[in-house]
Amino acid sequence: GESVGLHLPTLSVQEGDNSIINCAYSNSASDYFIWYKQESGKGPQFIIDIRSNMDKRQGQRVTVLLNKTVKHLSLQIAATQPGDSAVYFCAETRGPDKLIFGTGTRLQVFP
Amino acid sequence: DSGVTQTPKHLITATGQRVTLRCSPRSGDLSVYWYQQSLDQGLQFLIQYYNGEERAKGNILERFSAQQFPDLHSELNLSSLELGDSALYFCASSVGGTIFYEQFFGPGTRLTVL
């Protein structure tokens, strides 16, 4: 099926360090991207989004960067905490009604 | 807690059977989305309803159907179940009718087909 790819299936970081999760997307016409966090046993949770007319967007401890030239998206988490341990998905829009999700990256935070 | 509820939490059934999954959206949300999450396919969009009407379709099999009722809760019906239908099924709700409105996901229903 359709998918948005991720470079790293598992990322291990030390508590307090910054984390960078990457995502490659395939459709250059996509104009909206979302990052989701999914903790074990729970549904995905919206983290941050970005439109294609932006290169960068910041939230609380998170930053999303969009490079349309190489069709690359990244999520940066500052001062990673144990509560950040989860699977992170990027999602790409296909029109106004459909989200295409990546395969996910597992973030493990160790003390 | 997202405010979206799904029942049942777990469902175990046999091949060939039919099941119904239920979703109650957040208060005030008009859209309900259904997703399937399996190990080999990841998170896949199935179908969306907005204010009782089907709005968009994704990778939904003909054996699957859904509806949204006047009180805005939704049901996903899965019939002639196969082993490969074993997955987590999530619903999500949003206030608006497009994906530009934030979606709030429920806790999911884990379906096991034996």
Chai-1 contact restraints between the chains, C-beta under 6 A:
chainA,res_idxA,chainB,res_idxB,connection_type,confidence,min_distance_angstrom,max_distance_angstrom,comment,restraint_id
A,G1,B,Q41,contact,1.0,0.0,6.0,A-B,restraint_1
A,G1,B,N59,contact,1.0,0.0,6.0,A-B,restraint_2
A,G43,B,F90,contact,1.0,0.0,6.0,A-B,restraint_3
A,G43,B,F105,contact,1.0,0.0,6.0,A-B,restraint_4
A,G43,B,G106,contact,1.0,0.0,6.0,A-B,restraint_5
A,G43,B,P107,contact,1.0,0.0,6.0,A-B,restraint_6
A,G43,B,G108,contact,1.0,0.0,6.0,A-B,restraint_7
A,P44,B,F105,contact,1.0,0.0,6.0,A-B,restraint_8
A,F46,B,E102,contact,1.0,0.0,6.0,A-B,restraint_9
A,T93,B,I99,contact,1.0,0.0,6.0,A-B,restraint_10
A,P96,B,T98,contact,1.0,0.0,6.0,A-B,restraint_11
A,D97,B,A56,contact,1.0,0.0,6.0,A-B,restraint_12
A,K98,B,F45,contact,1.0,0.0,6.0,A-B,restraint_13
A,K98,B,G58,contact,1.0,0.0,6.0,A-B,restraint_14
A,L99,B,F45,contact,1.0,0.0,6.0,A-B,restraint_15
A,L99,B,I99,contact,1.0,0.0,6.0,A-B,restraint_16
A,F101,B,G42,contact,1.0,0.0,6.0,A-B,restraint_17
A,F101,B,L43,contact,1.0,0.0,6.0,A-B,restraint_18
A,T103,B,G42,contact,1.0,0.0,6.0,A-B,restraint_19
